[in-house]
Amino acid sequence: MAKVFTEQELVRLDKVKELRAAGINPYNNGYAPEVKASDIRADYEQFTKEELDEKLVVTSVAGRIMTNRNQGKAGFATLKDSTGDMQLYFNQANLTEEEFSVWKQLDLGDIVFAEGEIMKTGKGALSVRVKKFVLLTKAVRPLPEKFHGLTDIEERYRRRYVDLIMNDESREVFTKRSKMMMELRELLSELGYIEVETPILQTIAGGAAAKPFVTHHNTLDIEMFMRIAPELYLKRLIVGGYDKVFEIGRLFRNEGMSIKHNPEFTTMELYEAYGDMNSMMDITETIIQRLCLAVNDTLQITYGETEIDLSNFKKVRMSDLVNEVCGVNFDEITTYEEAVAAAKEHHVTLDDHHFGIGHILNEFFEQKCEETLIQPTMVYNHPVEVSPLSRIDDKDPRYTERFELFIDTREYANAFSELNDPIDQLERFENQVKEADLGNDEATRIDYDFVEALETGLPPTGGLGIGIDRLVMLLTNSESIRDVILFPTMKNK
């Protein structure tokens, strides 16, 4: 179907034709600016009009025209680049006939190159007195109206490029996200970790409990899965002799969409030989505090209307928390029937695949306790039934050396002392198969190659996974995960 242009777009397309007919290229190249708008402000804002007139500093800038006040033979325009705004002053006396003609035909959104003298107006506005002017890109599609921008929130996500042009707040979020990623890599490098890459297409969707995206490899004629976690491959690298590894990358889970979930999302996972749950608690706290300071300069932040103190991380056993909130002591429950009765009494919903006491404890926690966790809290000693890759707690084999970090009711990290007993691991994989048979479509299959890797010998190891998107949301006070993913998954129009 042929594209239908609006009336404004047709007017701009006519201008493109007129420029070409006059021998003017509306899409020029080869004009790189010497400075950014922020450089000019930083270096010359402190000078008076007279001092700048005496200095006669000549430079060049480039960017998008956001306002244009044409006053006959002179006028002002606002140029916006990646660092901010800069005012341009045009006067016919300073331009060639062709340059002045092009300026008279400028539209908002056009991208231009301007060279001239740094000056201040009579009102003290820092500006560039344009002496050379080139149209670099003629914008055919108009920008949204200045004072309202993209009012449709869905359109902000669909047309992120326009959102970034019109909303400085959006651009700042993604600038902070980039800064966080650089800081994270720098920190892990300082701590002796090396960055690695593991397969995104996998023959077994392992390393987590989630529903995968399924695809087909034509040449091999086999079913393959977009990875739901890199965990099993990263632990293979510890078997292979690396002491500290990490990976930052996209995961894919074929599950619901909400302000907290996107089908593809970014995580950081790290593994450390001879580490354990306690060392993972320490590095989790270090990472989050370091990244928070990098973008906020303080550990006391606001998320929505909630004040969060990231200087202090509480630690609590899951069963103790359930006992505190619900008055049910799972340390003393010894039969499945007792656990089911407690769930019924406290209106905790159970599914058919909850066949162990630990499953019911976990449901108590998720349905009754998560909502109480506002300040940073590391909940540890998860039941073995819901932790197929975690090492059993030597003090109580019903539980594992695993913790999850919660802030403002949301999970931000998952970590544990890794299970390195191949016999135990195979049994837990087999229990996952039983769960799948009972209808749990998030249960994992048996990865026999991973079991063989454990048989080769995995040293005592600590592992940690952090959800990057949620952490960016927290540290930039962003309400939706779509606010921190440049191009989130959207329904078709």
Secondary structure as UniProt FT lines:
FT   HELIX           7..21
FT   TURN            22..23
FT   HELIX           37..44
FT   TURN            45..46
FT   HELIX           49..55
FT   STRAND          58..70
FT   STRAND          74..81
FT   TURN            82..83
FT   STRAND          84..91
FT   HELIX           92..94
FT   HELIX           97..104
FT   TURN            108..109
FT   STRAND          111..120
FT   TURN            122..123
FT   STRAND          126..137
FT   TURN            146..148
FT   HELIX           153..158
FT   HELIX           160..166
FT   HELIX           168..190
FT   TURN            191..192
FT   STRAND          194..195
FT   STRAND          201..202
FT   STRAND          214..217
FT   TURN            218..221
FT   STRAND          222..226
FT   HELIX           231..239
FT   TURN            240..241
FT   STRAND          244..252
FT   STRAND          264..273
FT   HELIX           277..296
FT   STRAND          300..303
FT   TURN            304..305
FT   STRAND          306..309
FT   TURN            310..311
FT   STRAND          314..317
FT   HELIX           318..326
FT   TURN            330..331
FT   HELIX           336..345
FT   TURN            346..347
FT   TURN            352..353
FT   HELIX           357..364
FT   HELIX           365..369
FT   HELIX           370..372
FT   STRAND          377..380
FT   HELIX           384..386
FT   TURN            388..389
FT   STRAND          392..393
FT   TURN            394..395
FT   STRAND          396..400
FT   STRAND          402..407
FT   TURN            408..409
FT   STRAND          410..418
FT   HELIX           422..437
FT   TURN            438..439
FT   TURN            441..442
FT   HELIX           448..457
FT   STRAND          461..467
FT   HELIX           468..476
FT   HELIX           481..483
//
